[in-house]
Amino acid sequence: MNMLESAQEMIRKSSTLLGWSDEKRDAFLKPKHSHSFTITVDDDEMEGFRVQHNDNLGPFKGGIRFHPNVDKDEVTALATLMTIKGAAVDIPMGGGKGGVVFNPRDKDEAYLEEVSRQFVRNLKDDIGPDIDVPAPDMNTNGQIMDWMVDEYEKLTGDTSKASFTGKSLRNGGSEGRNQATGRGGMIALREYFNARGIDPTTQAIAVQGIGNVGFYFAQLAQQELGVKIIAISNSKKTKYNPDGLDFSDKTFSKEVIDELDGDELSSDELLSIDCSVLVLAAMEDVVTADNQAEVQTLYVLELANGPVTFDAHKALVERGIPVIPDVVANAGGVIVSYLEWKQNKAGEHWEEARVNEKLDEILSKAMKETADRAQQDDISLKTAAFLIALERIDAKHDR
């Protein structure tokens, strides 16, 4: 079961609990708009698309991926999850996602800029501060967003810079953006521990994925919660130290795993490490029905999008392993994107402390609501998050 199938199955389950008809459910599952177009650079033709799933709560919101394997199903799944995510954490944003099918790693800056500008030209009338506000995602960054917002300004005359988020600081970006998703995961875990009366200083944590999200989660969780990070991995290896890996003086880079003192294991061994919390911060569909039995942990924290399939989630919950869901736990990035949009709309630039304070306020409230609903209805945390989200979306008429 892939990420799209898992997301749709979770919506089917949750909508049934809410008493939705099949027709109402199917109408929700279908994206409101799906745009496809061709981008041509140096005689290379590549497919581009933008899926706009639902905007009942506010403008479509979601990233843009540059990747040779990105496809419409993946983007539709991510757009659907963005709809749920925005509603689950109660921000006035809907769900969207976009992509261009090519490998950006072997292209020069001029090529990437042209792809970025053509992406905007193809969507000029379908995006904007009050319609759809894209952001960076896989293989896109602040520079690419700067090119895109510049192109949008040239085409429309809009100077608010609220048409895209994840921009560079010099171009209307927000403080705190780089750490936002990792920080959000730390806040979600902290609130879950608080709800259960768990002392974080007694918890040993293994983190799959030492990209931006996994690194900042590990560093902040160690600094602010006092947890022990005993293992962390990338696609090639795992660093393991039962006494704890020290992130205190580390700066994020692709090579930072080599600076950590610990035994080197294979990357595959991370999932089966005996720990208190397994943090999944790498890719989608990592824990499946076929390998979920390898997971030896008390709790799972989803920091990637859709890292646990629907069937695997069901099996983990039946084994008594709660899964803190991605639609809340990894919402830090979209929350700070929303805060960037607010700053742009108001012509403001907030200090990092204010951004982090607002992020904490929004996410801690969402995590508490999710934990309370799960306990009240005797359901999983993920089901609780989806129920809350669907109720909020349903309460708003089509915009």
Wavefront OBJ file of the C-alpha trace (Angstrom):
o trace
v 0.000 0.000 0.000
v 1.625 3.265 -1.128
v 1.318 6.716 0.407
v -1.702 7.758 -1.690
v -3.554 4.548 -0.874
v -2.683 4.892 2.826
v -3.865 8.508 2.989
v -7.102 7.708 1.206
v -7.743 4.661 3.398
v -7.261 6.786 6.525
v -9.761 9.303 5.164
v -12.239 6.530 4.341
v -11.962 5.144 7.874
v -12.291 8.547 9.529
v -15.147 9.751 7.324
v -17.068 6.560 8.088
v -16.685 7.254 11.819
v -18.107 10.729 11.175
v -21.079 9.293 9.276
v -20.168 10.736 5.871
v -21.894 9.232 2.862
v -19.825 7.506 0.171
v -20.621 10.385 -2.190
v -19.420 13.005 0.273
v -16.246 11.063 0.968
v -15.463 10.512 -2.701
v -16.044 14.191 -3.455
v -13.546 15.126 -0.740
v -10.933 12.666 -1.993
v -10.995 14.163 -5.484
v -8.692 17.203 -5.867
v -10.443 20.466 -6.712
v -7.947 21.202 -9.495
v -5.128 19.290 -11.170
v -2.818 21.176 -13.538
v -0.340 19.561 -15.960
v 2.002 21.293 -18.395
v 5.311 20.903 -20.228
v 8.497 22.821 -19.403
v 11.190 23.025 -22.088
v 14.814 23.998 -21.355
v 17.750 23.419 -23.756
v 15.617 21.040 -25.852
v 14.759 19.015 -22.722
v 11.040 18.524 -22.233
v 9.806 17.724 -18.741
v 6.400 17.341 -17.129
v 5.261 19.817 -14.511
v 2.140 19.697 -12.399
v 0.310 21.261 -9.480
v -2.434 19.442 -7.595
v -4.786 21.674 -5.598
v -6.728 19.396 -3.310
v -8.978 21.474 -1.048
v -9.236 25.156 -0.088
v -12.216 25.193 2.292
v -10.083 26.654 5.096
v -7.906 28.998 3.033
v -5.490 29.191 0.083
v -3.967 25.935 -1.173
v -0.584 25.394 0.501
v 2.199 22.938 -0.247
v 5.651 22.387 -1.648
v 7.169 21.947 -5.104
v 9.402 18.933 -5.815
v 12.125 18.709 -8.459
v 12.828 14.978 -8.822
v 13.097 12.429 -11.652
v 10.688 10.029 -9.926
v 8.005 12.460 -8.780
v 4.607 11.530 -10.224
v 0.962 12.566 -10.103
v -0.040 9.924 -7.522
v 2.690 11.030 -5.135
v 1.816 14.693 -5.534
v -1.910 13.971 -5.114
v -1.194 12.051 -1.901
v 0.943 14.880 -0.546
v -1.653 17.502 -1.485
v -4.312 15.458 0.322
v -2.104 15.148 3.414
v -1.460 18.907 3.305
v -5.214 19.510 3.459
v -5.470 17.271 6.520
v -2.327 18.755 8.088
v -3.447 22.379 7.842
v -6.816 21.503 9.353
v -5.353 19.262 12.070
v -3.203 22.121 13.393
v -5.962 24.690 12.782
v -4.317 27.126 10.377
v -6.318 28.797 7.561
v -4.621 26.963 4.715
v -5.718 24.237 2.334
v -3.698 21.515 0.629
v -1.658 21.553 -2.555
v 1.535 20.093 -3.977
v 3.558 20.441 -7.157
v 6.435 18.906 -9.024
v 8.651 18.896 -12.085
v 9.965 15.559 -13.366
v 13.740 15.940 -13.805
v 17.001 15.473 -11.929
v 18.197 18.901 -10.731
v 21.478 17.572 -9.313
v 23.275 17.586 -12.665
v 21.910 20.948 -13.876
v 23.520 24.359 -13.551
v 21.976 27.415 -11.914
v 20.755 28.962 -15.163
v 18.880 25.744 -16.022
v 17.232 25.594 -12.588
v 16.223 29.239 -12.791
v 14.576 28.719 -16.154
v 12.648 25.676 -14.890
v 11.510 27.718 -11.877
v 10.346 30.681 -13.925
v 8.524 28.502 -16.459
v 6.750 26.714 -13.606
v 5.314 30.074 -12.522
v 4.415 31.167 -16.062
v 2.342 28.021 -16.518
v 0.440 28.622 -13.267
v 0.251 32.431 -13.169
v -3.548 32.565 -13.011
v -3.883 29.623 -10.610
v -1.525 30.683 -7.809
v -1.143 33.797 -5.684
v -1.349 35.072 -2.083
v -5.078 34.366 -1.785
v -5.306 31.384 -4.163
v -2.353 28.995 -3.780
v 0.903 29.661 -1.915
v 3.636 27.149 -2.891
v 6.801 26.469 -0.881
v 10.049 24.477 -1.143
v 10.102 20.707 -0.952
v 12.425 17.990 -2.219
v 15.377 19.508 -4.145
v 13.950 23.033 -3.997
v 15.069 25.819 -1.677
v 14.959 29.514 -0.851
v 16.811 30.509 -4.016
v 14.272 28.702 -6.184
v 11.418 30.363 -4.289
v 13.111 33.744 -4.813
v 13.161 33.159 -8.577
v 9.538 32.088 -8.493
v 8.288 35.053 -6.469
v 10.277 37.383 -8.729
v 8.645 35.860 -11.816
v 5.215 36.155 -10.218
v 5.865 39.828 -9.434
v 6.890 40.486 -13.047
v 3.778 38.767 -14.397
v 1.194 40.197 -11.982
v 2.635 43.300 -10.333
v 2.073 41.809 -6.870
v 4.834 43.076 -4.549
v 3.673 41.528 -1.256
v 5.980 38.505 -1.685
v 3.142 36.470 -0.132
v 2.777 34.387 -3.306
v 5.438 31.888 -2.158
v 6.927 30.940 1.211
v 10.273 29.430 2.146
v 12.028 32.390 0.530
v 15.441 33.700 1.561
v 15.476 36.072 4.540
v 16.551 38.965 2.308
v 13.499 38.397 0.134
v 10.699 38.154 2.688
v 11.465 34.751 4.197
v 10.801 33.998 7.857
v 13.224 33.539 10.703
v 13.149 30.009 12.138
v 12.215 28.296 8.867
v 15.224 25.959 8.615
v 14.588 24.396 12.019
v 10.788 24.540 11.865
v 9.891 20.924 11.015
v 12.447 19.456 13.402
v 11.386 21.876 16.127
v 7.746 20.999 15.521
v 8.530 17.300 15.949
v 10.241 18.067 19.250
v 7.192 20.055 20.418
v 4.801 17.244 19.424
v 6.876 14.684 21.305
v 7.142 16.970 24.342
v 3.369 17.420 24.474
v 2.779 13.688 24.086
v 5.166 13.010 26.959
v 3.389 15.663 29.049
v -0.006 14.080 28.338
v 1.276 10.673 29.426
v 3.356 11.870 32.384
v 6.573 10.575 30.787
v 9.940 11.957 31.892
v 11.811 12.763 28.645
v 15.217 12.447 30.320
v 14.590 8.693 30.642
v 13.890 8.224 26.929
v 16.316 6.726 24.372
v 15.565 7.786 20.801
v 16.575 6.457 17.379
v 16.183 8.754 14.361
v 15.915 7.474 10.803
v 17.127 10.278 8.555
v 19.779 12.881 9.288
v 18.645 15.425 6.757
v 17.520 18.861 7.836
v 14.453 17.548 9.698
v 16.105 14.659 11.528
v 19.194 16.666 12.478
v 17.333 19.611 13.994
v 14.860 17.309 15.743
v 17.761 15.409 17.343
v 19.648 18.540 18.321
v 16.620 20.351 19.765
v 15.195 17.283 21.524
v 18.565 16.708 23.174
v 18.945 20.370 24.175
v 15.405 21.200 25.242
v 13.954 17.865 26.421
v 17.075 16.145 27.695
v 16.415 12.934 25.748
v 19.224 10.587 24.753
v 19.690 10.188 20.983
v 21.250 6.718 20.740
v 21.111 6.213 16.956
v 20.704 8.165 13.753
v 20.990 7.096 10.120
v 21.276 8.226 6.542
v 20.794 6.120 3.418
v 24.236 4.517 3.803
v 24.817 3.906 7.513
v 23.659 4.220 11.108
v 25.650 5.752 13.945
v 24.858 4.032 17.250
v 25.960 4.883 20.787
v 23.945 3.545 23.745
v 25.424 6.343 25.905
v 24.064 8.959 23.513
v 25.277 10.828 20.440
v 26.282 14.434 21.124
v 24.671 17.055 18.870
v 25.363 20.059 21.095
v 28.197 21.593 19.079
v 27.219 20.302 15.640
v 26.139 22.298 12.588
v 23.942 20.684 9.964
v 25.643 19.402 6.820
v 25.409 16.308 4.655
v 28.562 14.982 6.345
v 27.553 15.671 9.962
v 26.887 11.971 10.652
v 30.638 11.359 10.302
v 31.303 13.810 13.151
v 29.290 11.756 15.646
v 31.076 9.295 17.949
v 29.519 5.842 17.821
v 29.562 2.418 16.276
v 28.763 2.208 12.583
v 25.910 -0.099 11.572
v 24.069 -0.551 8.298
v 21.263 1.875 7.548
v 18.725 -0.980 7.632
v 19.519 -1.789 11.262
v 18.054 1.489 12.511
v 14.438 0.274 12.410
v 15.108 -2.665 14.732
v 17.149 -0.839 17.395
v 15.665 -1.284 20.866
v 14.659 2.223 21.962
v 11.892 4.258 23.587
v 10.997 6.335 20.515
v 11.598 5.592 16.847
v 11.573 8.814 14.831
v 10.942 8.372 11.097
v 12.387 11.460 9.396
v 13.482 10.053 6.031
v 10.964 8.958 3.384
v 7.428 7.732 2.835
v 6.373 4.070 3.091
v 9.359 3.054 5.248
v 7.430 0.906 7.731
v 5.135 -1.529 5.953
v 3.082 -4.587 6.809
v 6.087 -6.675 5.763
v 8.644 -5.129 8.124
v 6.648 -3.611 10.988
v 7.445 -6.613 13.202
v 11.101 -5.481 13.179
v 10.186 -2.271 15.000
v 11.169 -2.581 18.666
v 10.128 0.648 20.346
v 7.533 2.037 22.743
v 6.432 4.908 20.484
v 6.794 5.996 16.859
v 7.053 9.637 15.795
v 6.311 10.340 12.107
v 8.423 13.271 10.886
v 8.494 12.321 7.194
v 5.298 12.406 5.142
v 3.553 9.021 5.258
v 6.463 6.921 6.607
v 4.085 4.281 8.050
v 1.607 2.637 5.675
v -2.032 2.195 6.686
v -1.643 -1.558 7.253
v 1.579 -1.110 9.233
v -0.025 1.589 11.381
v -2.880 -0.762 12.217
v -0.419 -3.513 13.160
v 1.717 -1.213 15.326
v -1.319 0.089 17.215
v -2.534 -3.480 17.768
v 0.908 -4.247 19.215
v 0.458 -1.355 21.666
v 2.879 1.017 19.893
v 1.294 4.499 19.582
v 2.151 6.425 16.401
v 2.360 10.218 16.757
v 1.007 11.159 13.311
v 2.796 13.073 10.576
v -0.131 15.412 9.983
v 0.568 16.945 13.399
v 4.162 15.991 14.192
v 5.741 17.317 10.984
v 3.484 20.365 10.622
v 6.151 22.748 11.929
v 7.254 23.608 8.400
v 3.797 24.497 7.122
v 3.019 26.423 10.313
v 6.089 28.624 9.856
v 5.225 28.942 6.155
v 1.807 30.197 7.261
v 3.517 32.638 9.649
v 5.776 33.820 6.796
v 2.669 34.405 4.656
v 1.105 36.396 7.503
v 4.246 38.510 7.868
v 4.352 39.189 4.115
v 0.669 40.116 3.988
v 1.170 42.579 6.849
v 4.512 43.909 5.574
v 6.264 42.699 8.752
v 9.360 40.704 9.676
v 9.306 38.987 13.065
v 12.253 38.055 15.263
v 12.990 34.325 15.517
v 11.832 34.174 19.146
v 8.380 35.413 18.140
v 8.146 32.907 15.274
v 9.176 30.036 17.565
v 6.700 31.181 20.217
v 3.819 31.184 17.718
v 4.895 27.792 16.331
v 4.959 26.360 19.851
v 1.548 27.822 20.645
v -0.126 26.414 17.518
v 1.499 22.973 17.597
v 1.220 22.310 21.319
v -2.511 23.117 21.130
v -2.930 20.759 18.150
v -1.061 17.923 19.862
v -3.092 18.321 23.051
v -6.349 18.263 21.074
v -5.207 15.130 19.238
v -4.163 13.316 22.421
v -7.383 14.308 24.201
v -9.568 13.134 21.295
v -7.701 9.827 21.071
v -8.239 9.183 24.765
v -11.851 10.378 24.733
v -12.896 8.180 21.784
v -10.462 5.308 22.499
v -8.924 5.611 19.047
v -5.414 5.978 17.664
v -3.686 9.357 17.578
v -3.731 9.329 13.776
v -7.458 8.610 13.611
v -8.036 11.405 16.138
v -6.026 13.881 14.042
v -7.928 12.943 10.882
v -11.311 13.225 12.625
v -10.460 16.694 13.953
v -9.242 17.775 10.510
v -12.261 16.457 8.599
v -14.655 18.069 11.063
v -12.993 21.462 10.600
v -12.963 21.184 6.820
v -16.593 20.060 6.742
v -17.631 22.999 8.928
v -16.501 25.419 6.197
v -18.509 25.789 3.010
v -16.662 25.793 -0.310
v -14.896 29.102 -0.778
l 1 2 3 4 5 6 7 8 9 10 11 12 13 14 15 16 17 18 19 20 21 22 23 24 25 26 27 28 29 30 31 32 33 34 35 36 37 38 39 40 41 42 43 44 45 46 47 48 49 50 51 52 53 54 55 56 57 58 59 60 61 62 63 64 65 66 67 68 69 70 71 72 73 74 75 76 77 78 79 80 81 82 83 84 85 86 87 88 89 90 91 92 93 94 95 96 97 98 99 100 101 102 103 104 105 106 107 108 109 110 111 112 113 114 115 116 117 118 119 120 121 122 123 124 125 126 127 128 129 130 131 132 133 134 135 136 137 138 139 140 141 142 143 144 145 146 147 148 149 150 151 152 153 154 155 156 157 158 159 160 161 162 163 164 165 166 167 168 169 170 171 172 173 174 175 176 177 178 179 180 181 182 183 184 185 186 187 188 189 190 191 192 193 194 195 196 197 198 199 200 201 202 203 204 205 206 207 208 209 210 211 212 213 214 215 216 217 218 219 220 221 222 223 224 225 226 227 228 229 230 231 232 233 234 235 236 237 238 239 240 241 242 243 244 245 246 247 248 249 250 251 252 253 254 255 256 257 258 259 260 261 262 263 264 265 266 267 268 269 270 271 272 273 274 275 276 277 278 279 280 281 282 283 284 285 286 287 288 289 290 291 292 293 294 295 296 297 298 299 300 301 302 303 304 305 306 307 308 309 310 311 312 313 314 315 316 317 318 319 320 321 322 323 324 325 326 327 328 329 330 331 332 333 334 335 336 337 338 339 340 341 342 343 344 345 346 347 348 349 350 351 352 353 354 355 356 357 358 359 360 361 362 363 364 365 366 367 368 369 370 371 372 373 374 375 376 377 378 379 380 381 382 383 384 385 386 387 388 389 390 391 392 393 394 395 396 397 398 399
